[in-house]
Amino acid sequence: MEPSIDNKPSFRINFTKMHGAGNDFVVFEKNKVERLNGDKSTVTFEEIVGFTTKIAHRKLGIGFDQLIVIDDNPIDKNAAYGMDVINCDGNIEVMCGNGVRCFSKYIVDNKVLSKNLKEQLNFDGDDDIEQIIETKSGIVKTYPLLKHHLNNKDNDVIMVKVNMGTPKVSRFINEIDRHIPKVLTNQSPIESYMYTIDIGLPYCSKLECVYVTVGGNQCVVFIDRNIELGYLDSSYGDHTKFSTIDFKEISDIIQSNVNGFDDIPNVEFVIQSPQDKLENKVISRVVERGNGETLACGTGACGVAISSILKGYCNENTEITVEMPGGKLLIQWNPNNEIFKTGPATSVFKSQILI
């Protein structure tokens, strides 16, 4: 006699499917995940990680790039909310720039109260509000722009501005001081952020890369510069075909850390036409560890903008537009060395799933 298979679900989750410039998420509150066995205890983060891949499956589940979990009682009592990010493959990520905008919108839409705040946010007012969010990469401040001219009530879209903090230099694994963040400025010497790494492919022998940290570590590759250096085959210089180039083989090598860098989750490939330069714009595609290529990446867009300033492709004194397949994000690097990112957060639908 064959053993019976118990398919009885263990959890009920009310969630919102959201996206930021095409980077899609499932968002829910940790303390509202309901156990179905009668146990009233709060679900643990480890349990959520355990069932992430089931709901991430795009045919058998809901499907998403990342799961965003909201905690109304974060460890850091200076923060109002805690944010956890889990990739669709079940691996934990430190931050997600597009995800934190959707996190911000969810808080407003659902009027989520914080156990850390003595005076709750005014969700019913018309003024823009500040949300202080604890992430694994540190405190992040978000500002849902409730009066922004690009908001669209019919499509359930609001613009959210995010203070992404100060950019830092990514470090080699064997550097003694790799755990001591080094702040990056637009006056930083070139050796602080730029490296030539071995790739070893027939069409790509090496790559000149900019390594910076915003939320997570970013490796930024300027396509035309690497063709100019003779590292990348000239066929990659046809900008009309940029959207169809397969970058997976190159990004896999970079993300395998074979060149001695510690934890490179995101690789960005960037082009800029003469007209783009006049408009202070660059065009980027991003490959995220655990998710493959995504339509957008908020931390990646910040890394691209910073790298473009450091390399002289963009003007630091005006807002930079980073255009990705899923849409555009607006990036500012202010004189106080803070990075601000503004972009859309969209709610797609609300539903419930049993796991």
Contacts in CASP RR format, 6 or more apart in sequence:
PFRMAT RR
TARGET T0000
AUTHOR 0000-0000-0000
METHOD contacts of the structure
MODEL  1
MEPSIDNKPSFRINFTKMHGAGNDFVVFEKNKVERLNGDKSTVTFEEIVG
FTTKIAHRKLGIGFDQLIVIDDNPIDKNAAYGMDVINCDGNIEVMCGNGV
RCFSKYIVDNKVLSKNLKEQLNFDGDDDIEQIIETKSGIVKTYPLLKHHL
NNKDNDVIMVKVNMGTPKVSRFINEIDRHIPKVLTNQSPIESYMYTIDIG
LPYCSKLECVYVTVGGNQCVVFIDRNIELGYLDSSYGDHTKFSTIDFKEI
SDIIQSNVNGFDDIPNVEFVIQSPQDKLENKVISRVVERGNGETLACGTG
ACGVAISSILKGYCNENTEITVEMPGGKLLIQWNPNNEIFKTGPATSVFK
SQILI
8 36 0 8 1.000
9 36 0 8 1.000
9 354 0 8 1.000
9 355 0 8 1.000
10 35 0 8 1.000
10 36 0 8 1.000
10 37 0 8 1.000
10 355 0 8 1.000
11 33 0 8 1.000
11 34 0 8 1.000
11 35 0 8 1.000
11 36 0 8 1.000
11 43 0 8 1.000
11 47 0 8 1.000
11 51 0 8 1.000
11 354 0 8 1.000
11 355 0 8 1.000
12 33 0 8 1.000
12 34 0 8 1.000
12 36 0 8 1.000
12 352 0 8 1.000
12 353 0 8 1.000
12 354 0 8 1.000
12 355 0 8 1.000
13 28 0 8 1.000
13 33 0 8 1.000
13 34 0 8 1.000
13 55 0 8 1.000
13 352 0 8 1.000
13 353 0 8 1.000
13 354 0 8 1.000
13 355 0 8 1.000
14 28 0 8 1.000
14 32 0 8 1.000
14 350 0 8 1.000
14 351 0 8 1.000
14 352 0 8 1.000
15 26 0 8 1.000
15 27 0 8 1.000
15 28 0 8 1.000
15 62 0 8 1.000
15 350 0 8 1.000
15 351 0 8 1.000
15 352 0 8 1.000
15 353 0 8 1.000
16 26 0 8 1.000
16 27 0 8 1.000
16 28 0 8 1.000
16 106 0 8 1.000
16 109 0 8 1.000
16 110 0 8 1.000
16 347 0 8 1.000
16 348 0 8 1.000
16 349 0 8 1.000
16 350 0 8 1.000
17 24 0 8 1.000
17 25 0 8 1.000
17 26 0 8 1.000
17 27 0 8 1.000
17 62 0 8 1.000
17 64 0 8 1.000
17 347 0 8 1.000
17 348 0 8 1.000
17 349 0 8 1.000
17 350 0 8 1.000
17 351 0 8 1.000
18 24 0 8 1.000
18 25 0 8 1.000
18 26 0 8 1.000
18 27 0 8 1.000
18 68 0 8 1.000
18 99 0 8 1.000
18 102 0 8 1.000
18 105 0 8 1.000
18 106 0 8 1.000
18 345 0 8 1.000
18 346 0 8 1.000
18 347 0 8 1.000
18 348 0 8 1.000
19 25 0 8 1.000
19 98 0 8 1.000
19 102 0 8 1.000
19 346 0 8 1.000
19 348 0 8 1.000
20 98 0 8 1.000
20 99 0 8 1.000
20 101 0 8 1.000
20 102 0 8 1.000
20 296 0 8 1.000
20 343 0 8 1.000
20 344 0 8 1.000
20 345 0 8 1.000
20 346 0 8 1.000
21 98 0 8 1.000
21 295 0 8 1.000
21 296 0 8 1.000
21 298 0 8 1.000
21 324 0 8 1.000
21 326 0 8 1.000
21 327 0 8 1.000
21 328 0 8 1.000
21 329 0 8 1.000
21 343 0 8 1.000
21 344 0 8 1.000
22 98 0 8 1.000
22 294 0 8 1.000
22 295 0 8 1.000
22 296 0 8 1.000
22 325 0 8 1.000
22 326 0 8 1.000
22 327 0 8 1.000
23 65 0 8 1.000
23 66 0 8 1.000
23 96 0 8 1.000
23 98 0 8 1.000
23 99 0 8 1.000
23 294 0 8 1.000
23 295 0 8 1.000
23 296 0 8 1.000
23 297 0 8 1.000
23 298 0 8 1.000
23 326 0 8 1.000
24 63 0 8 1.000
24 64 0 8 1.000
24 65 0 8 1.000
24 295 0 8 1.000
24 348 0 8 1.000
25 64 0 8 1.000
25 65 0 8 1.000
25 66 0 8 1.000
25 67 0 8 1.000
25 68 0 8 1.000
25 96 0 8 1.000
25 98 0 8 1.000
25 99 0 8 1.000
25 102 0 8 1.000
26 55 0 8 1.000
26 62 0 8 1.000
26 63 0 8 1.000
26 64 0 8 1.000
26 67 0 8 1.000
26 68 0 8 1.000
27 68 0 8 1.000
27 69 0 8 1.000
27 70 0 8 1.000
27 102 0 8 1.000
27 103 0 8 1.000
27 106 0 8 1.000
28 68 0 8 1.000
28 69 0 8 1.000
28 70 0 8 1.000
29 69 0 8 1.000
29 70 0 8 1.000
29 71 0 8 1.000
29 72 0 8 1.000
29 110 0 8 1.000
29 112 0 8 1.000
30 42 0 8 1.000
30 43 0 8 1.000
30 45 0 8 1.000
30 48 0 8 1.000
30 69 0 8 1.000
30 70 0 8 1.000
30 71 0 8 1.000
30 72 0 8 1.000
30 84 0 8 1.000
31 42 0 8 1.000
31 71 0 8 1.000
31 72 0 8 1.000
31 73 0 8 1.000
33 42 0 8 1.000
33 43 0 8 1.000
33 48 0 8 1.000
35 41 0 8 1.000
35 43 0 8 1.000
36 354 0 8 1.000
45 69 0 8 1.000
45 84 0 8 1.000
48 67 0 8 1.000
48 69 0 8 1.000
48 84 0 8 1.000
48 86 0 8 1.000
49 86 0 8 1.000
49 90 0 8 1.000
49 92 0 8 1.000
50 90 0 8 1.000
51 355 0 8 1.000
52 67 0 8 1.000
52 86 0 8 1.000
52 88 0 8 1.000
52 90 0 8 1.000
53 88 0 8 1.000
53 89 0 8 1.000
53 90 0 8 1.000
54 60 0 8 1.000
54 61 0 8 1.000
54 355 0 8 1.000
55 61 0 8 1.000
55 62 0 8 1.000
55 63 0 8 1.000
55 64 0 8 1.000
55 67 0 8 1.000
55 353 0 8 1.000
55 355 0 8 1.000
56 62 0 8 1.000
56 63 0 8 1.000
56 64 0 8 1.000
56 67 0 8 1.000
56 88 0 8 1.000
56 89 0 8 1.000
56 90 0 8 1.000
57 63 0 8 1.000
61 353 0 8 1.000
62 351 0 8 1.000
62 353 0 8 1.000
63 88 0 8 1.000
64 88 0 8 1.000
65 87 0 8 1.000
65 88 0 8 1.000
65 288 0 8 1.000
65 291 0 8 1.000
65 294 0 8 1.000
66 85 0 8 1.000
66 86 0 8 1.000
66 87 0 8 1.000
66 88 0 8 1.000
66 93 0 8 1.000
66 96 0 8 1.000
66 99 0 8 1.000
66 291 0 8 1.000
67 85 0 8 1.000
67 86 0 8 1.000
67 87 0 8 1.000
67 88 0 8 1.000
68 83 0 8 1.000
68 84 0 8 1.000
68 85 0 8 1.000
68 96 0 8 1.000
68 99 0 8 1.000
68 102 0 8 1.000
68 103 0 8 1.000
68 106 0 8 1.000
69 83 0 8 1.000
69 84 0 8 1.000
69 85 0 8 1.000
69 86 0 8 1.000
70 81 0 8 1.000
70 82 0 8 1.000
70 83 0 8 1.000
70 103 0 8 1.000
70 106 0 8 1.000
70 107 0 8 1.000
70 112 0 8 1.000
71 81 0 8 1.000
71 82 0 8 1.000
71 83 0 8 1.000
71 84 0 8 1.000
71 134 0 8 1.000
72 81 0 8 1.000
72 82 0 8 1.000
72 112 0 8 1.000
72 113 0 8 1.000
72 114 0 8 1.000
72 115 0 8 1.000
73 114 0 8 1.000
73 115 0 8 1.000
73 116 0 8 1.000
74 80 0 8 1.000
74 81 0 8 1.000
74 82 0 8 1.000
74 116 0 8 1.000
74 134 0 8 1.000
75 134 0 8 1.000
76 134 0 8 1.000
76 139 0 8 1.000
77 116 0 8 1.000
78 116 0 8 1.000
78 132 0 8 1.000
78 139 0 8 1.000
79 116 0 8 1.000
79 132 0 8 1.000
79 133 0 8 1.000
79 134 0 8 1.000
79 139 0 8 1.000
80 114 0 8 1.000
80 116 0 8 1.000
80 117 0 8 1.000
80 121 0 8 1.000
80 131 0 8 1.000
80 132 0 8 1.000
80 133 0 8 1.000
81 103 0 8 1.000
81 107 0 8 1.000
81 112 0 8 1.000
81 114 0 8 1.000
81 131 0 8 1.000
81 132 0 8 1.000
81 133 0 8 1.000
81 134 0 8 1.000
82 133 0 8 1.000
82 134 0 8 1.000
82 135 0 8 1.000
83 100 0 8 1.000
83 103 0 8 1.000
83 133 0 8 1.000
83 134 0 8 1.000
83 135 0 8 1.000
83 140 0 8 1.000
84 92 0 8 1.000
84 136 0 8 1.000
85 92 0 8 1.000
85 93 0 8 1.000
85 94 0 8 1.000
85 95 0 8 1.000
85 96 0 8 1.000
85 99 0 8 1.000
85 135 0 8 1.000
85 136 0 8 1.000
86 92 0 8 1.000
86 93 0 8 1.000
87 93 0 8 1.000
87 288 0 8 1.000
87 289 0 8 1.000
87 290 0 8 1.000
87 291 0 8 1.000
88 290 0 8 1.000
88 291 0 8 1.000
89 290 0 8 1.000
89 291 0 8 1.000
91 289 0 8 1.000
91 290 0 8 1.000
92 136 0 8 1.000
93 136 0 8 1.000
93 265 0 8 1.000
94 135 0 8 1.000
94 136 0 8 1.000
94 137 0 8 1.000
94 215 0 8 1.000
94 216 0 8 1.000
95 135 0 8 1.000
95 136 0 8 1.000
95 137 0 8 1.000
95 138 0 8 1.000
95 140 0 8 1.000
95 215 0 8 1.000
95 216 0 8 1.000
95 299 0 8 1.000
96 297 0 8 1.000
96 298 0 8 1.000
96 299 0 8 1.000
97 162 0 8 1.000
97 164 0 8 1.000
97 215 0 8 1.000
97 297 0 8 1.000
97 298 0 8 1.000
97 299 0 8 1.000
97 300 0 8 1.000
97 302 0 8 1.000
97 341 0 8 1.000
98 296 0 8 1.000
98 297 0 8 1.000
98 298 0 8 1.000
99 298 0 8 1.000
99 345 0 8 1.000
100 133 0 8 1.000
100 135 0 8 1.000
100 140 0 8 1.000
100 142 0 8 1.000
100 162 0 8 1.000
101 142 0 8 1.000
101 160 0 8 1.000
101 162 0 8 1.000
101 343 0 8 1.000
101 344 0 8 1.000
101 345 0 8 1.000
102 345 0 8 1.000
102 346 0 8 1.000
103 133 0 8 1.000
103 142 0 8 1.000
104 131 0 8 1.000
104 133 0 8 1.000
104 142 0 8 1.000
104 143 0 8 1.000
104 144 0 8 1.000
104 160 0 8 1.000
104 162 0 8 1.000
104 345 0 8 1.000
105 144 0 8 1.000
105 158 0 8 1.000
105 160 0 8 1.000
105 345 0 8 1.000
105 346 0 8 1.000
105 347 0 8 1.000
106 112 0 8 1.000
106 347 0 8 1.000
107 121 0 8 1.000
107 131 0 8 1.000
107 144 0 8 1.000
108 123 0 8 1.000
108 129 0 8 1.000
108 144 0 8 1.000
108 146 0 8 1.000
108 158 0 8 1.000
109 347 0 8 1.000
111 123 0 8 1.000
113 120 0 8 1.000
114 120 0 8 1.000
114 121 0 8 1.000
121 129 0 8 1.000
121 131 0 8 1.000
122 129 0 8 1.000
123 129 0 8 1.000
125 146 0 8 1.000
126 146 0 8 1.000
126 147 0 8 1.000
127 146 0 8 1.000
128 143 0 8 1.000
128 144 0 8 1.000
128 145 0 8 1.000
128 146 0 8 1.000
128 147 0 8 1.000
129 143 0 8 1.000
129 144 0 8 1.000
129 146 0 8 1.000
130 141 0 8 1.000
130 142 0 8 1.000
130 143 0 8 1.000
131 141 0 8 1.000
131 142 0 8 1.000
131 143 0 8 1.000
131 144 0 8 1.000
132 139 0 8 1.000
132 140 0 8 1.000
132 141 0 8 1.000
133 139 0 8 1.000
133 140 0 8 1.000
133 141 0 8 1.000
133 142 0 8 1.000
135 215 0 8 1.000
137 215 0 8 1.000
137 216 0 8 1.000
140 162 0 8 1.000
140 163 0 8 1.000
140 164 0 8 1.000
140 165 0 8 1.000
141 162 0 8 1.000
141 163 0 8 1.000
142 160 0 8 1.000
142 161 0 8 1.000
142 162 0 8 1.000
142 163 0 8 1.000
143 160 0 8 1.000
143 161 0 8 1.000
143 162 0 8 1.000
143 163 0 8 1.000
144 158 0 8 1.000
144 159 0 8 1.000
144 160 0 8 1.000
144 345 0 8 1.000
145 151 0 8 1.000
145 158 0 8 1.000
145 159 0 8 1.000
145 160 0 8 1.000
145 161 0 8 1.000
145 342 0 8 1.000
146 158 0 8 1.000
148 158 0 8 1.000
148 159 0 8 1.000
150 157 0 8 1.000
150 159 0 8 1.000
150 344 0 8 1.000
151 157 0 8 1.000
151 158 0 8 1.000
151 159 0 8 1.000
155 346 0 8 1.000
156 346 0 8 1.000
156 347 0 8 1.000
156 348 0 8 1.000
157 344 0 8 1.000
157 345 0 8 1.000
157 346 0 8 1.000
158 344 0 8 1.000
158 345 0 8 1.000
159 342 0 8 1.000
159 343 0 8 1.000
159 344 0 8 1.000
159 345 0 8 1.000
160 342 0 8 1.000
160 343 0 8 1.000
160 344 0 8 1.000
160 345 0 8 1.000
161 340 0 8 1.000
161 341 0 8 1.000
161 342 0 8 1.000
161 343 0 8 1.000
162 340 0 8 1.000
162 341 0 8 1.000
162 342 0 8 1.000
163 338 0 8 1.000
163 339 0 8 1.000
163 340 0 8 1.000
164 214 0 8 1.000
164 215 0 8 1.000
164 299 0 8 1.000
164 302 0 8 1.000
164 338 0 8 1.000
164 339 0 8 1.000
164 340 0 8 1.000
164 341 0 8 1.000
165 214 0 8 1.000
165 338 0 8 1.000
165 339 0 8 1.000
166 183 0 8 1.000
166 184 0 8 1.000
166 337 0 8 1.000
166 338 0 8 1.000
166 339 0 8 1.000
167 183 0 8 1.000
167 184 0 8 1.000
167 212 0 8 1.000
167 213 0 8 1.000
167 214 0 8 1.000
167 302 0 8 1.000
167 303 0 8 1.000
167 306 0 8 1.000
167 333 0 8 1.000
167 337 0 8 1.000
167 339 0 8 1.000
168 181 0 8 1.000
168 182 0 8 1.000
168 183 0 8 1.000
168 184 0 8 1.000
168 212 0 8 1.000
168 213 0 8 1.000
168 214 0 8 1.000
169 181 0 8 1.000
169 182 0 8 1.000
169 183 0 8 1.000
169 184 0 8 1.000
169 188 0 8 1.000
169 192 0 8 1.000
169 193 0 8 1.000
169 211 0 8 1.000
169 212 0 8 1.000
169 213 0 8 1.000
170 193 0 8 1.000
170 211 0 8 1.000
170 212 0 8 1.000
170 213 0 8 1.000
170 217 0 8 1.000
170 218 0 8 1.000
170 219 0 8 1.000
170 261 0 8 1.000
170 262 0 8 1.000
170 264 0 8 1.000
171 177 0 8 1.000
171 178 0 8 1.000
171 182 0 8 1.000
171 261 0 8 1.000
171 262 0 8 1.000
172 178 0 8 1.000
172 260 0 8 1.000
172 261 0 8 1.000
172 262 0 8 1.000
173 257 0 8 1.000
173 260 0 8 1.000
173 261 0 8 1.000
173 262 0 8 1.000
174 260 0 8 1.000
178 262 0 8 1.000
181 213 0 8 1.000
182 192 0 8 1.000
183 337 0 8 1.000
184 192 0 8 1.000
184 193 0 8 1.000
184 212 0 8 1.000
184 213 0 8 1.000
184 306 0 8 1.000
184 310 0 8 1.000
185 337 0 8 1.000
186 309 0 8 1.000
186 310 0 8 1.000
186 316 0 8 1.000
186 333 0 8 1.000
188 310 0 8 1.000
190 310 0 8 1.000
193 210 0 8 1.000
193 211 0 8 1.000
193 212 0 8 1.000
193 307 0 8 1.000
193 310 0 8 1.000
194 208 0 8 1.000
194 209 0 8 1.000
194 210 0 8 1.000
194 211 0 8 1.000
194 310 0 8 1.000
194 311 0 8 1.000
195 208 0 8 1.000
195 209 0 8 1.000
195 211 0 8 1.000
195 259 0 8 1.000
196 206 0 8 1.000
196 207 0 8 1.000
196 208 0 8 1.000
196 209 0 8 1.000
196 231 0 8 1.000
197 206 0 8 1.000
197 207 0 8 1.000
197 209 0 8 1.000
197 254 0 8 1.000
197 259 0 8 1.000
198 205 0 8 1.000
198 206 0 8 1.000
198 258 0 8 1.000
198 259 0 8 1.000
199 205 0 8 1.000
199 206 0 8 1.000
199 207 0 8 1.000
199 231 0 8 1.000
199 250 0 8 1.000
199 253 0 8 1.000
199 254 0 8 1.000
200 206 0 8 1.000
200 253 0 8 1.000
201 249 0 8 1.000
201 250 0 8 1.000
201 253 0 8 1.000
203 232 0 8 1.000
203 233 0 8 1.000
203 235 0 8 1.000
203 236 0 8 1.000
204 226 0 8 1.000
204 231 0 8 1.000
204 232 0 8 1.000
204 233 0 8 1.000
204 250 0 8 1.000
205 230 0 8 1.000
205 231 0 8 1.000
206 229 0 8 1.000
206 231 0 8 1.000
207 221 0 8 1.000
207 226 0 8 1.000
207 231 0 8 1.000
207 232 0 8 1.000
207 250 0 8 1.000
207 254 0 8 1.000
208 221 0 8 1.000
208 222 0 8 1.000
208 225 0 8 1.000
208 226 0 8 1.000
208 229 0 8 1.000
208 231 0 8 1.000
209 219 0 8 1.000
209 220 0 8 1.000
209 221 0 8 1.000
209 254 0 8 1.000
210 219 0 8 1.000
210 220 0 8 1.000
210 222 0 8 1.000
210 307 0 8 1.000
210 310 0 8 1.000
210 311 0 8 1.000
211 217 0 8 1.000
211 218 0 8 1.000
211 219 0 8 1.000
211 220 0 8 1.000
211 261 0 8 1.000
211 264 0 8 1.000
212 218 0 8 1.000
212 220 0 8 1.000
212 303 0 8 1.000
212 306 0 8 1.000
212 307 0 8 1.000
212 310 0 8 1.000
214 299 0 8 1.000
214 300 0 8 1.000
214 302 0 8 1.000
214 303 0 8 1.000
214 306 0 8 1.000
214 339 0 8 1.000
215 299 0 8 1.000
215 302 0 8 1.000
216 265 0 8 1.000
216 266 0 8 1.000
216 299 0 8 1.000
217 261 0 8 1.000
217 262 0 8 1.000
217 263 0 8 1.000
217 264 0 8 1.000
217 265 0 8 1.000
217 266 0 8 1.000
218 264 0 8 1.000
218 266 0 8 1.000
218 267 0 8 1.000
218 268 0 8 1.000
218 299 0 8 1.000
218 300 0 8 1.000
218 302 0 8 1.000
218 303 0 8 1.000
218 304 0 8 1.000
218 307 0 8 1.000
219 254 0 8 1.000
219 261 0 8 1.000
219 264 0 8 1.000
219 266 0 8 1.000
219 267 0 8 1.000
219 268 0 8 1.000
220 268 0 8 1.000
220 270 0 8 1.000
220 303 0 8 1.000
220 304 0 8 1.000
220 307 0 8 1.000
221 250 0 8 1.000
221 267 0 8 1.000
221 268 0 8 1.000
221 269 0 8 1.000
221 270 0 8 1.000
222 270 0 8 1.000
222 271 0 8 1.000
222 272 0 8 1.000
222 307 0 8 1.000
222 311 0 8 1.000
222 313 0 8 1.000
223 232 0 8 1.000
223 236 0 8 1.000
223 237 0 8 1.000
223 242 0 8 1.000
223 269 0 8 1.000
223 270 0 8 1.000
223 271 0 8 1.000
224 237 0 8 1.000
224 271 0 8 1.000
224 272 0 8 1.000
225 311 0 8 1.000
226 232 0 8 1.000
226 236 0 8 1.000
227 233 0 8 1.000
227 234 0 8 1.000
227 236 0 8 1.000
227 237 0 8 1.000
236 245 0 8 1.000
237 271 0 8 1.000
239 271 0 8 1.000
239 273 0 8 1.000
242 271 0 8 1.000
242 283 0 8 1.000
242 285 0 8 1.000
243 285 0 8 1.000
243 325 0 8 1.000
245 269 0 8 1.000
245 285 0 8 1.000
247 267 0 8 1.000
247 269 0 8 1.000
247 285 0 8 1.000
247 287 0 8 1.000
247 293 0 8 1.000
248 287 0 8 1.000
248 292 0 8 1.000
248 293 0 8 1.000
250 267 0 8 1.000
251 267 0 8 1.000
251 287 0 8 1.000
251 292 0 8 1.000
254 264 0 8 1.000
254 267 0 8 1.000
255 264 0 8 1.000
255 265 0 8 1.000
255 267 0 8 1.000
255 287 0 8 1.000
255 289 0 8 1.000
257 263 0 8 1.000
257 264 0 8 1.000
264 289 0 8 1.000
265 288 0 8 1.000
265 289 0 8 1.000
266 286 0 8 1.000
266 287 0 8 1.000
266 288 0 8 1.000
266 289 0 8 1.000
266 297 0 8 1.000
266 299 0 8 1.000
266 300 0 8 1.000
267 286 0 8 1.000
267 287 0 8 1.000
268 284 0 8 1.000
268 285 0 8 1.000
268 286 0 8 1.000
268 297 0 8 1.000
268 300 0 8 1.000
268 303 0 8 1.000
268 304 0 8 1.000
268 307 0 8 1.000
269 284 0 8 1.000
269 285 0 8 1.000
269 286 0 8 1.000
269 287 0 8 1.000
270 282 0 8 1.000
270 283 0 8 1.000
270 284 0 8 1.000
270 304 0 8 1.000
270 307 0 8 1.000
270 308 0 8 1.000
271 282 0 8 1.000
271 283 0 8 1.000
272 281 0 8 1.000
272 282 0 8 1.000
272 283 0 8 1.000
272 308 0 8 1.000
272 313 0 8 1.000
276 282 0 8 1.000
276 283 0 8 1.000
277 313 0 8 1.000
277 314 0 8 1.000
279 321 0 8 1.000
280 314 0 8 1.000
280 315 0 8 1.000
280 318 0 8 1.000
280 319 0 8 1.000
280 320 0 8 1.000
280 321 0 8 1.000
281 314 0 8 1.000
281 320 0 8 1.000
281 321 0 8 1.000
281 322 0 8 1.000
281 323 0 8 1.000
282 304 0 8 1.000
282 305 0 8 1.000
282 308 0 8 1.000
282 313 0 8 1.000
282 314 0 8 1.000
282 320 0 8 1.000
282 321 0 8 1.000
282 322 0 8 1.000
282 323 0 8 1.000
283 323 0 8 1.000
283 324 0 8 1.000
284 300 0 8 1.000
284 301 0 8 1.000
284 304 0 8 1.000
284 322 0 8 1.000
284 323 0 8 1.000
284 324 0 8 1.000
285 293 0 8 1.000
285 324 0 8 1.000
285 325 0 8 1.000
286 293 0 8 1.000
286 294 0 8 1.000
286 296 0 8 1.000
286 297 0 8 1.000
286 300 0 8 1.000
286 324 0 8 1.000
287 293 0 8 1.000
287 294 0 8 1.000
288 294 0 8 1.000
288 297 0 8 1.000
295 324 0 8 1.000
295 325 0 8 1.000
295 326 0 8 1.000
295 327 0 8 1.000
296 324 0 8 1.000
296 325 0 8 1.000
296 326 0 8 1.000
296 327 0 8 1.000
296 329 0 8 1.000
297 324 0 8 1.000
298 329 0 8 1.000
298 341 0 8 1.000
301 322 0 8 1.000
301 324 0 8 1.000
301 329 0 8 1.000
301 331 0 8 1.000
301 341 0 8 1.000
302 331 0 8 1.000
302 339 0 8 1.000
302 341 0 8 1.000
304 322 0 8 1.000
304 331 0 8 1.000
305 314 0 8 1.000
305 320 0 8 1.000
305 322 0 8 1.000
305 331 0 8 1.000
305 333 0 8 1.000
305 339 0 8 1.000
306 333 0 8 1.000
306 339 0 8 1.000
308 314 0 8 1.000
308 320 0 8 1.000
309 315 0 8 1.000
309 316 0 8 1.000
309 320 0 8 1.000
309 333 0 8 1.000
314 320 0 8 1.000
316 333 0 8 1.000
319 330 0 8 1.000
319 331 0 8 1.000
319 332 0 8 1.000
320 330 0 8 1.000
320 331 0 8 1.000
320 332 0 8 1.000
320 333 0 8 1.000
321 328 0 8 1.000
321 329 0 8 1.000
321 330 0 8 1.000
321 331 0 8 1.000
322 328 0 8 1.000
322 329 0 8 1.000
322 330 0 8 1.000
322 331 0 8 1.000
328 343 0 8 1.000
329 341 0 8 1.000
329 342 0 8 1.000
329 343 0 8 1.000
330 341 0 8 1.000
330 342 0 8 1.000
330 343 0 8 1.000
331 339 0 8 1.000
331 340 0 8 1.000
331 341 0 8 1.000
331 342 0 8 1.000
332 339 0 8 1.000
332 340 0 8 1.000
332 342 0 8 1.000
333 339 0 8 1.000
334 340 0 8 1.000
END
